[in-house]
Amino acid sequence: MKEQDGRILSSVLCRLRHFHIALIFTFPHALSSQPDTLLKHVTLDEVVISAQASGFNVDAFVQQVITDTTFHKAFLNTRYYPHALVSDLDVRNKRETRSATLHRRGRLVRDGKYAELVIDSTAESGKLRDRKGEFRYLTAEMYDDVFFPKGRYVA
């Protein structure tokens, strides 16, 4: 019975691949006409899809990914536990060529209940900042605010 389910699933996957390819060739404008549109589909590995025959629920899986806070909690923990860091920020222009870079090395140091991010080295190139020394790009400013807290803080 399981072998038959595997063959049926394999056949369905093969047909889906051909259907997907047929859609691309039939409607090629759909791929490029709306570059800012977020596609609302999930592509799962064939091994994961084969688990559907044994009770895997795609909708439940997608909902779990949406509501999962594990990554967020792990990210927040980087503000509390000592660690070393290497950071590379590349700013690219419309032609996708690099126009500015920011490279930093540092470490998070704990002192009792306080923590501080100490930057050991910094290297910048290109027009990353304006005349006042502020970041020219909002993305670079936000990156700096999120990943590089200033001064000592209670951890």
Backbone hydrogen bonds in HBPLUS format (Angstrom, degrees):
<---DONOR---> <-ACCEPTOR-->    atom                        ^
c    i                          cat <-CA-CA->   ^        H-A-AA   ^      H-
h    n   atom  resd res      DA  || num        DHA   H-A  angle D-A-AA Bond
n    s   type  num  typ     dist DA aas  dist angle  dist       angle   num
A0005-ASP N   A0001-MET O   2.96 MM   4  6.30 156.1  2.02 149.4 156.1     1
A0006-GLY N   A0002-LYS O   2.92 MM   4  6.15 152.4  1.99 145.0 152.5     2
A0007-ARG N   A0003-GLU O   3.04 MM   4  6.36 150.9  2.12 144.6 151.7     3
A0008-ILE N   A0004-GLN O   2.93 MM   4  6.20 160.3  1.97 152.7 158.2     4
A0009-LEU N   A0005-ASP O   2.85 MM   4  6.01 165.2  1.87 150.7 155.1     5
A0010-SER N   A0006-GLY O   2.89 MM   4  6.01 155.5  1.95 142.3 149.6     6
A0011-SER N   A0007-ARG O   2.89 MM   4  6.08 154.7  1.96 145.7 152.4     7
A0012-VAL N   A0008-ILE O   2.88 MM   4  6.17 157.7  1.93 152.0 158.1     8
A0013-LEU N   A0009-LEU O   2.88 MM   4  6.11 162.7  1.91 152.1 156.7     9
A0014-CYS N   A0010-SER O   2.97 MM   4  6.14 156.4  2.03 145.6 151.9    10
A0015-ARG N   A0011-SER O   2.97 MM   4  6.23 159.4  2.02 148.0 153.3    11
A0016-LEU N   A0012-VAL O   2.84 MM   4  6.10 155.1  1.90 150.6 158.1    12
A0017-ARG N   A0013-LEU O   2.93 MM   4  6.19 153.6  2.00 147.2 153.9    13
A0018-HIS N   A0014-CYS O   3.07 MM   4  6.39 162.0  2.11 149.6 153.8    14
A0019-PHE N   A0015-ARG O   2.81 MM   4  6.02 155.6  1.86 149.4 157.0    15
A0020-HIS N   A0016-LEU O   2.80 MM   4  5.98 157.9  1.85 148.8 154.6    16
A0021-ILE N   A0017-ARG O   2.92 MM   4  6.19 160.3  1.96 150.9 156.1    17
A0022-ALA N   A0018-HIS O   2.83 MM   4  6.01 155.3  1.89 145.5 153.0    18
A0023-LEU N   A0019-PHE O   2.89 MM   4  6.15 151.6  1.97 147.3 154.7    19
A0024-ILE N   A0020-HIS O   3.08 MM   4  6.36 154.4  2.14 145.6 152.2    20
A0025-PHE N   A0021-ILE O   3.05 MM   4  6.37 160.0  2.09 152.4 156.8    21
A0026-THR N   A0022-ALA O   2.83 MM   4  5.92 147.4  1.94 146.2 156.1    22
A0027-PHE N   A0023-LEU O   2.81 MM   4  5.75 161.6  1.84 149.4 153.9    23
A0030-ALA N   A0027-PHE O   3.11 MM   3  5.59 151.1  2.19 111.9 119.9    24
A0031-LEU N   A0028-PRO O   3.17 MM   3  5.71 153.9  2.24 111.3 118.1    25
A0032-SER N   A0029-HIS O   3.26 MM   3  5.46 137.0  2.46 100.5 111.0    26
A0033-SER N   A0029-HIS O   2.85 MM   4  5.49 142.8  1.99 157.3 162.4    27
A0037-THR N   A0034-GLN O   3.24 MM   3  5.60 168.1  2.25 115.5 118.8    28
A0048-VAL N   A0045-ASP O   2.99 MM   3  5.24 117.6  2.39 102.8 117.8    29
A0049-ILE N   A0045-ASP O   2.92 MM   4  6.27 159.4  1.97 156.7 163.3    30
A0050-SER N   A0046-GLU O   2.98 MM   4  6.17 149.0  2.07 142.9 150.6    31
A0051-ALA N   A0048-VAL O   3.02 MM   3  5.32 144.6  2.15 104.2 114.7    32
A0052-GLN N   A0049-ILE O   2.90 MM   3  5.46 159.4  1.94 116.8 123.6    33
A0054-SER N   A0051-ALA O   2.96 MM   3  5.33 142.6  2.10 106.3 117.2    34
A0056-PHE N   A0051-ALA O   3.14 MM   5  5.38 150.6  2.23 128.0 127.0    35
A0055-GLY N   A0052-GLN O   3.16 MM   3  5.19 158.2  2.21 113.2 111.0    36
A0061-PHE N   A0057-ASN O   3.01 MM   4  6.25 153.4  2.08 149.5 157.5    37
A0062-VAL N   A0058-VAL O   2.94 MM   4  6.21 163.3  1.96 158.2 161.5    38
A0063-GLN N   A0059-ASP O   3.00 MM   4  6.19 161.8  2.04 147.8 153.0    39
A0064-GLN N   A0060-ALA O   2.94 MM   4  6.13 150.6  2.03 143.1 151.1    40
A0065-VAL N   A0061-PHE O   3.03 MM   4  6.35 155.9  2.09 150.7 156.7    41
A0066-ILE N   A0062-VAL O   3.00 MM   4  6.27 157.3  2.05 150.6 156.8    42
A0067-THR N   A0063-GLN O   3.02 MM   4  6.20 158.0  2.07 149.8 154.8    43
A0068-ASP N   A0064-GLN O   2.95 MM   4  5.78 119.0  2.33 141.5 154.6    44
A0073-LYS N   A0069-THR O   2.96 MM   4  6.21 161.5  2.00 158.3 163.2    45
A0074-ALA N   A0070-THR O   2.96 MM   4  6.19 159.3  2.00 150.8 156.8    46
A0075-PHE N   A0071-PHE O   2.85 MM   4  6.09 155.3  1.91 150.9 157.9    47
A0076-LEU N   A0072-HIS O   2.95 MM   4  6.23 160.0  1.99 149.7 154.6    48
A0077-ASN N   A0073-LYS O   3.00 MM   4  6.24 147.0  2.11 144.4 153.4    49
A0078-THR N   A0075-PHE O   3.09 MM   3  5.47 148.2  2.19 106.9 116.1    50
A0079-ARG N   A0076-LEU O   3.10 MM   3  5.79 164.2  2.12 118.0 122.9    51
A0080-TYR N   A0077-ASN O   3.00 MM   3  5.29 164.4  2.03 113.0 118.0    52
A0081-TYR N   A0077-ASN O   3.28 MM   4  6.43 152.3  2.36 164.6 170.1    53
A0108-LEU N   A0083-HIS O   2.83 MM  25  5.40 158.7  1.87 157.4 164.8    54
A0085-LEU N   A0106-GLY O   2.87 MM  21  5.26 159.3  1.91 142.2 139.0    55
A0106-GLY N   A0085-LEU O   3.04 MM  21  5.26 159.7  2.08 142.6 144.1    56
A0087-SER N   A0104-ARG O   2.80 MM  17  5.05 167.5  1.81 151.3 153.6    57
A0104-ARG N   A0087-SER O   2.85 MM  17  5.05 159.6  1.89 146.3 152.0    58
A0089-LEU N   A0102-LEU O   2.82 MM  13  5.02 155.6  1.87 147.5 155.1    59
A0102-LEU N   A0089-LEU O   2.87 MM  13  5.02 141.8  2.02 144.5 151.2    60
A0091-VAL N   A0100-ALA O   2.81 MM   9  5.03 171.7  1.82 153.7 152.1    61
A0099-SER N   A0091-VAL O   2.72 MM   8  5.67 167.1  1.74 152.9 157.6    62
A0100-ALA N   A0091-VAL O   3.34 MM   9  5.03 151.0  2.43 135.7 133.7    63
A0093-ASN N   A0097-THR O   2.99 MM   4  5.72 159.2  2.03 155.9 157.3    64
A0096-GLU N   A0093-ASN O   2.89 MM   3  5.21 156.5  1.94 117.8 120.9    65
A0101-THR N   A0125-SER O   2.94 MM  24  5.19 155.9  2.00 134.7 138.1    66
A0125-SER N   A0101-THR O   3.06 MM  24  5.19 154.0  2.13 139.3 139.2    67
A0103-HIS N   A0123-ALA O   2.78 MM  20  5.07 164.4  1.80 153.6 159.0    68
A0123-ALA N   A0103-HIS O   2.80 MM  20  5.07 149.4  1.89 150.1 156.3    69
A0105-ARG N   A0121-SER O   2.97 MM  16  5.23 152.2  2.05 145.6 147.7    70
A0120-ASP N   A0105-ARG O   2.73 MM  15  5.53 138.9  1.90 133.1 146.4    71
A0121-SER N   A0105-ARG O   3.18 MM  16  5.23 159.5  2.22 139.2 139.1    72
A0107-ARG N   A0118-VAL O   2.89 MM  11  5.42 149.7  1.98 147.2 157.3    73
A0118-VAL N   A0107-ARG O   2.83 MM  11  5.42 163.9  1.86 171.1 165.5    74
A0109-VAL N   A0116-GLU O   2.87 MM   7  5.40 173.6  1.88 158.7 158.5    75
A0116-GLU N   A0109-VAL O   2.94 MM   7  5.40 145.6  2.06 149.1 159.6    76
A0111-ASP N   A0114-TYR O   2.85 MM   3  5.16 166.7  1.87 146.1 147.4    77
A0114-TYR N   A0111-ASP O   3.11 MM   3  5.16 162.6  2.14 122.3 121.8    78
A0155-ALA N   A0113-LYS O   2.78 MM  42  5.73 165.3  1.80 156.3 161.5    79
A0115-ALA N   A0153-TYR O   2.87 MM  38  5.57 152.2  1.95 158.3 167.7    80
A0153-TYR N   A0115-ALA O   3.00 MM  38  5.57 153.0  2.07 154.8 163.3    81
A0136-ARG N   A0128-LEU O   2.93 MM   8  5.84 171.2  1.94 144.5 143.8    82
A0130-ASP N   A0134-GLU O   2.77 MM   4  5.57 155.0  1.83 159.1 166.8    83
A0133-GLY N   A0130-ASP O   3.06 MM   3  5.37 160.2  2.10 111.2 117.3    84
A0141-GLU N   A0137-TYR O   3.08 MM   4  6.39 155.9  2.14 148.3 155.5    85
A0142-MET N   A0138-LEU O   2.83 MM   4  6.06 162.5  1.86 155.5 159.8    86
A0143-TYR N   A0139-THR O   2.91 MM   4  6.05 159.5  1.95 147.7 153.8    87
A0144-ASP N   A0140-ALA O   2.98 MM   4  6.13 157.2  2.03 143.8 149.7    88
A0145-ASP N   A0141-GLU O   2.95 MM   4  6.22 157.9  2.00 148.3 154.2    89
A0146-VAL N   A0142-MET O   2.90 MM   4  6.06 161.3  1.94 155.4 159.7    90
A0147-PHE N   A0143-TYR O   3.00 MM   4  5.97 170.9  2.01 152.3 155.4    91
A0148-PHE N   A0144-ASP O   2.95 MM   4  5.25 139.6  2.12 136.2 143.3    92
